[in-house]
């Protein structure tokens, strides 16, 4: 258990280091809990719902803090192979343990993880030694802090009752054994309590979302709108049930045996935690607007399902966990996007987790952002960009799970064949690329490469997709794309494959040439590209930037952990396993004490930046570990 010192000053400001947060998930929504014991981010009932607690983006957006009243030190861990958090606070007079979880559906195990999740945040305080005064402050602020709710006290019913928290169509109920009082700082909307606990005493709290969601919550206890209150016994029972749910999933799904086994398993659980069970969608991260540089403006909402990120998540889960979610994800995409391809349109790059197509971006001017990083954005304006690489990621993921494709509905298989057709027809077009540059479209190398992947994988899947008659057309496109990449993607001046046709700028995505099998990793041009990226696209610590070229946007960004893992992956494929290990360890060292990874590392410090935890970084860790393991096995003659 790693030690983390709590800080009252940063807790009040709501600007704790991003690395200080732990993730809770019920595979429907997500919460972040600080090392100081404060829930500073929670969206109910979905990942992309407006926040109930959002202090990570500004103090006015609400929080729920449970912590000892006086000076204390803290340690934390996840309970075994779960996303149930245990934080132990030690004071001069004793110690208490706070156990936090988003409750899973009762009795749900294995592949059903996320089914019937009740939309309930559980927090249980246990005194393990001595006597400790515990302060509890509840400041719910629905709709990203725009609303101050009404707290109804008349519903107090002792141990089996609680408080009703109402704000428009958002209704929360708090099950509590503690008699809360109005805060002296506000008149009606913040509650606080102080509990004195002695060794052996336990106090449990449950915050229930009463908001109806037609897709996922109609059958939950609060779906009818009636207040839900749980007894102390029920809170304890549901907490233990949630521990068992995550433990069963890990036991059934996680079979990777190789180097960095614990890190790979932990990343697999994080990727599973980012899945939205009701639809099969996978979010890129559970947060919005955590910046790429503190105080900067590159702040985006990642609470949606990118085809690219989700497809790569499925492939990482194949290594770190279990691919059984693959079929559900492909069906989700087919339902959301099949009509686009059938109508001759291009495939949209991302969707809402319920299949929503329009994700208009807006700014929340009332929030200052994490460490004054503004604007705070919800929605994502990249939803209508042209990004041709998505066809390749989608078909590459499909090729990883051919056994699942045969079981898919005919319309889903047809959707995958249509995606290959579109890649074959559109690959010559300019686009905005993998990094979603908000400037003029260009002929990005990575986009051409992934169109090649799309038709290459479609050829191998043609029988399953019932599209063998399309093989000649796909093969013709594959050869044409390959010739284009070899002639126009290479820069003699840079002595490397570069970011875009006609450019000398390096881009870490060129490492994918080897990772997807377009070039052998020991091809002279590929080796030169790996060397160029390792020497000229890294910071003094050896962490890799996406690119350093001007992208027309204000501000800077940090090094990307995903790209650093890509470098390790490519080195492993080239048989440079000792160097690959060193690069891997360099990136993996930036995981938090709980094994969580952000998107970036600050260029002038070791601080984590970006939305958190970031699926891309965990994907990179899993796949690089697998590549190094396979390379070492080959070298050993296994």
N, C-alpha and C positions, 0 to 999 in steps of 0.2 A: 504494500500500500504506500503510495507516494504522498509526501507531506505537502500541503498547500496552506499557506498562511492567509487567513481571512483579513480583509481590509475594510474597515467601516467607511473610510473616506471614499474609496472607489465604489463601494456598494451603494452609497447614497447618490453618487454621481451617475451610476448606471453605465460606467465606461470601463468595466473590467477587461483585462486582456481576453481576446477571443478564446485563447487556449484554456482559460479558467472554466469554460462551460462544459457540462455533460449533456448528452442527448438522451431524451426519453422518447419512446415511440410505441404506438399501438397499431402500427401499419395502416393508420388512417390519418393521424395528425402527429405533430412533433412539439416537444418542449425543450428548452435549454435551462439548466439549473447551474447557477454559479457556484464556485468553490466556497463562497460565503453563505450559501444556503438559500439563495433567492431564485425563484422561478422568474426569469426576466424575458422569456419568450414562450408563448403558448398560443396556438391557433386551434380553435374549435369550430366545427367538428372535422375539418379537413386541413391538410397541410397548407392549402392556399386560401383558407378562410381568413377574414380579418382577425388580427391578434386580440386576445383577451388581456394578456400581459405582454408588453413590448418595450420594457425599460432599456433593453439593449440598444434601442434606437432613440431613446430620449426618456428622461425621468417622468414625463407626464403620461407615458403610455402604460404604466401599471406594472405591478410585481406582486409576488407573494413570498415573504421572507420568514424563515424559521431558523432561529439561531440563539445561542446562549446570550444572556443579558450583558455579561461582562467580557473581559479579555479571555481569549481562548485560542487554541491552535486546532487545526483540522486536518484530517486525512480522509481519503475517499477511494472507492473502488466500485466496480460492477460486481454483483454477486454471481460468481461463477460465470458460465457462458450465457449471460442474460443482458438485458438492458434495464435491469433494476439497479438503481444507484443506492449505495450505502455510504453516508458521510458521518464520520465520528468527530464530535467536537469535545475537546478536553479543556476543562477549566481548573482553577485552583481547588474547587470544591467537589469535582466529580466529572463525569463524562456522559454524554448522550449520543445516541446514534439516530440519524434521520434516514429513513428508507423511502425513496421516491420511485414512482412508476406511473406510467399511463396504463390503466387496467386493460388487459386483454379480455376477449369474450370468454365467458365462463366455460371451462372445460375444453377450450380450443387448443389443439395440439398440432404439431407438424405442419402440413400444408394448409391447415385451416387457420394458421396464425394471422390474425387481423379480422377474422370473421366475427361479426356481432360485437365488435369493440364498443363498449358502452359510453365512450366519450367522458372518461372519468380520470382525473388526476388524483393519485393516492399519495399521502404523506403521513408517515407514522414515526412518532418520536418515542424512543425507548431510553430510559435512564439505566445505564449499565454499572454505574459506580457513584457513590456519594449522593449529593443533592445539587441540582442545577436549576437555576431560574432560566426559563426559555421565553424569549419574546417572539410573538407572531404578529406580523403585519400583513393584512390583505388589502390590496389596492387594485381591484379589477377595473380595467379601462377598455371596454369593448371598442371595436372599430378603430384600431390603431391609436387609441387614446383620445378619440374625438368625443367619446361619451362618458359621462360620469353617472354611474348607475345608482338606482335607489336600493338601499338595503332595508329589508323588511324583517324586523326583529320579532314580531309576534309569532313567528313560526318556530321559535326555540322550543324544543321538546326534550331537554336534557340530553342524555347520551344518544338517543335515537332521533334527534331532530337537528335543526340547524338554521341557516340563514338563507333567505331568498334574495338573489341579486338580479335586478331587472333593469334592462336598458333597451327599449324598443323591442325588436324581435329576438334579442338575445336575453335568455334567462338562464342563470346559473343557480345551483343550490349547493350550499356548503354543509356537509355533515361534520359536526364538531362536538367534542365533549367539553370544550372550553367556553365560558361566557365571554364573548367578545364585547368590546366597548367601542363607541365612536372615537375616532382619532381626535386628539386635541387640536390638530392642525386643520381639520376640515369638519364640516358640519354633518354631512350625511352619507358620504360615499367611501370612506376608508375605515376599516375596523382593525382593532388591535387587541391582543390578549397577552397576559403573562401567566405562564404555568410554572409551578414549582414541582419538579419531579424528583422522586427519590428512587434509589436503586430498586429495580424490578417493576417500576410503574411504566405504563405505556399509554400514549394518547394518539389516536388515529384521526385523520382528516381525509375527506373525500370531496373534491370539487367536481360537480356533475354538470355537463353541458345539456341544457334542455332544448337547445335550438334544433329544430327539425331539419333534416336533410333527406330529400326524397330518395337519393341514391343509396344511402348507407345507414340511415338511422331510424327508419320507420318502425323497426321492430325492437329498438332498444327500450329499456325501462322508462326513459323520459320522453320517448317519441310522441306520446299523446299530449305532452305539455304538462302533465301532472308532476309536481315536485318530487324529486327522488332524494331520500335520506337513508343512509346506511348506518346500522349499528356498529359499535366497536368490533363486535365479533365478525360482522360481515366485512368490514374493512380489512381485518387481519386475514380472513379467509380468501378474499379476492386478491390481496397482495401475494399470498403464498401461491394461489392459482396462477398468477402472472409469472412468478418465478418458474413454476413448473412448465408453463407454456413455452417460455423461451428456452428452458433447458431441454425440453423434448425436441424442439426444432433443431437446436444445435446437435443433439445426439443423433438425430435421424439424418441430418443433412451434411454435416461437416466431416469429411473423410480425407482431407488433404494431409499427406505425410511428406514432409520435406523441410528444407531450411526455412527459418522464420515461421514455423508452424503456428505459433500463438498469434503473431501479427496477422497472418493470412486469415486465421479463423475469426479474429476480431474484426477485420475489414469485411469479411463475409456477413457478419451480423449487422454491421452498419449499413451495408448495401441492402440487406433484407429489410432493415428498419425504414429505408427510404421508399419502399414499395407501398402503393395504395391498394389495399386488398380488394375493395369493392369493384374496381375496374380492371386491375392489372397494370395500371400505369406506374411509372417509377420517376420520382422527382430527382432533379440534379442536386438539390440541397434543400433543407427545411426552412431556410431563412431568406430574407430579402435585404439588400442594400448594405451588407457588411462589405467594406470597401477594399479595393485593390491596393490603395495606399491610404494611410490615416490622414483624414482631412481632405481627401481627394473627391473627385466627382464620378469616378467609374464605379457606380454602385447599381447593381442590377438585381432583379427579382428572379430567383432560381427555383421557385416552388412549383415548377411545371415539368412536363414530361417531354424532354428533347428526344427525338428518335435516336440521335447519335449517342447521347449519354446512356439512355436506357438500353440500347442494343449492346453497348460495351459493358454495362452492368450485368446483363445476362451472361455474357461470356466470362466475366470474372466470377460470377456465382457458379459457373460450371466447374471452376477450379476450387473455389473457396467453400462451396456449399452444395447446392443441388439445383439442377436446371428445370425443375418442374413448373416454375413460374413462366417458362418461356412460351408455352402454348397460350396461356392467358394473355400475355403481353401482345403477341402477334394478333390475337383476336381483337384486343382493344384497338390496335392500330387499324386493323381492317375495318372495324366499325366506324372509326373516326375519320379515316382518310380514303377509303376505297373509292368513294364516289368522285373524289378529286381526280384520281388517275383514270378512272373509267371515262371521265368527261374530257380527258386530254389535258388536264391541268397538271402543274407540278406538285410534288408531294410537299405538304407543309412541314416545316422542320420541327415543330413543337406543338403540343396541345395542352389544354387544361387537363387535370387528372380525371375529370369526368368526361373527357372527350371534347371539351369546348374548343372551338377553332379561333375565335377572336379573343386576343389577350391584350387589349389596349393598355398602353403604359400611361400612368399619371404620377404626379409628384405629390407627396404629402408635406406641404409646406410648414405644417405646425410642428413637425418633428425635426430636431437638429441633426439626427444621425449619430452613429457611433463615433465618438470623439470628433464631433462637428464635421462628419463626412456627409455632405449633402450634395444633391438632393436625395431624399429617401423616395424610392420608387416602388410602386406596385403595378403588376402587369409587366409585360416585356415587349418592347417595340420591335424586337427581332422576329416576332412570330410570322411576319409576312415577307421576310427576306428570302432570296433565292440562295440555297446552299445545296449544291449538287452532291456533296459527299454523303448525304443522308442515305442515298440508295445503296451505297457500298456498305455502310455500317449495318443497315437493316439486313441485306442479303448475307453479309458475313456472319452475323449472329444466327440467321436461319440455317446456314451451312454447318454451324456448330451443333445443331440439334436436329439432324435429319429424321431421327426416330420420332420426334414430336410432330413434325410437319405432316407425316402420313395420316395423323389422327385429326388434323385440322379440317374445318369445314371447307367445301370446295371454293367458296367465295374468298376465304382467307388465302388459300393457295393461289388463286387467280390474282389477288392483290399483290402477292410477292412477284409473280411473273410480270405483272403490269409495271412494277417498280423497276425491274430489269429492262423492260422495253423503254421506259422513260429515260433511264440512264444512257441507253444505247442511242437514243434519239437526241438527247440534249447535251451530251458531254462537251461539245464544242463551245457552249455558251460561257460567258463570264458570270461570276457570282460573287457572293460576299465571303465565302470561305468558312473554314472550321471555326475561326476566331470571331466571326460575326462583326467584321469591321464595318463601321457605319459610314462608309464612304462610297466612292464609285466602284462598281463591280470590276473584278480583274480575273485573269486566267490563272487561278491558283493551282499550283502543282498538286496539292493534297486533294483538291476537288476532282481533278482528272484521274488521279490514282484511285480514288474510291469509286468512280464510275467504272474503271477497269475491274475493280473488285466485284462490283455488282453483276456485271455480265459474266465474269469468270465463275463466280459462285452459282449463278443461275444455270450455267451450263452443267455444272456438277449435280445440280438439283433438278434438272429438267424432267427426269422421269417422275419424281415425286410431285413436281408441280404440274404434271400432265401437259408439258409444253415442249416435247421433243422436237416438234416441227420448227421451233424458234431457234434451235441451236445454230444453224448456219448464220443467221442474222446476228446473233449474239457473238459468235466467234469472229465475224468480220469486224464488229465494233471493238472487240477486245484487242485484235491485232492493230487496228488503227489507233486506238488510245495508247497502246504500248509504244508504237513508233513515235507518236507525238511526244510522249514523256521523255523518251531517250534523246530526242533531238532538241526539243524546245525547253525541257525542264532542267537541262544541265547548263551550268555556267562555267566556261573555261576560266573566266577572270576570278571567280570565287573558288574554282576547283571543287565544286560541290553541286548537288541538286539544291535548288534554291526555292524561295517562297512562291514565286510566280514566274510565268514565262517572261523572258526578257529582263529579269531582275537579277541583281547580284546579292540581294539580301538573304541571309540565312533564316531558316524557320525550322523549329524543332519537329514540326509535323513531317518533314522529309524523312525522318527516321522510320516512318511507317512503310517506306518502300521495302524495307527488309521484313518488317513485322507482319505484313500481309502477304508476303511471298512473291512480290513483284520482282525483286532482285535477291539473289543470294547475299547473305550478310557479308560474305568474304569477296564479293564482286569489287574490283578496284574502285569503281565510282562510288559504291556504297561505303567502302572503307574510308575513302577520302571525305565523304559527307559526314560520317561519324566523327572523324578526326576534326573536321572543321567546326562542327557544333560543339564538340568537347573543348576545343581550344578558344573559339571566338564567340560563343553564345552562352558563356557561363560567367557567373560572378566569381570573386576571389575564393569563395568557399567551394566552388565546383557545382553550384546549383544552376539549373538551366533556365534561361528565359524562353518564352514562346518565340519571340523575335525582338529585335531592337530597332527595326525600321520605323519611320514616322507613319502612323496610321491615321493621321488627321484628327485625332481626338486629344483633348486637353488632358494633362496630367501624366503621371508615370504609373508603373505597376511593378510588383515584385517578381521574384523568380517563381516558376511554376513547378510544384511538386510532381504533377503528372508528367511533365516534360523531362524531369530528372529521372523518373522511373523509366520513361521511354528510352533514355540513353542507356541505362543499365540493361534494359531488355535487348536493345540492338547489339550492345557489346557481348551479351551472352550468346546471341545467335551467331555472332562472328567468332565464337570460341574464346573470347577474351574474358574468361570467367573471373579471373582475379580482379581485373579492373571493374567488371560488372558488379561484383560484390562490394567493392569500395564505393561505387556510385550509389548502389542500393542503400547501403548503410548510411550514407550521407543524407539521403532523403528521408529514410525511415526514422532518423534521429529527431525529426521535427514532428513526430506524433506526440500527442499529449500524454500525460500520465495515465489516461484512460484509453489510449490507443486511437484517439480521434485525429483526423487530419483536415486542415483547412486547404484552401485552393492555392495560396501563395505564401511566400516568406518575404518579409520586408527587406528591401535592398540594403538598408543601413543598420539592421539589427536582426535578431532571431525571432522577432514577433510574427505570429501567424496572422494572415490577412485573408479577406474574402469570405464568402458565404460558407457556413460551417454546420456540420461536417460536410465535406465536398465529396460527392460520389466519384468524380474523376480521379482524385488523389488516391482513394482506396482501390479503385480499379487498377491504377498504375502499379500500386504496391503488389496486388495479387498477381497480376500478369507477369511482372518482372520477376517475382519470386519463383513462379512456375517456369519461366524461361531459363533462369539460372539453374534451377533444379534439373531440368531436362538436359541442359548443356553439360552439367557435371556428370550426370548419369551416362551420357554418350561418351564423354572423355574417359570414364571408368570402365567402359565396355559393357554397361548394363543394358 
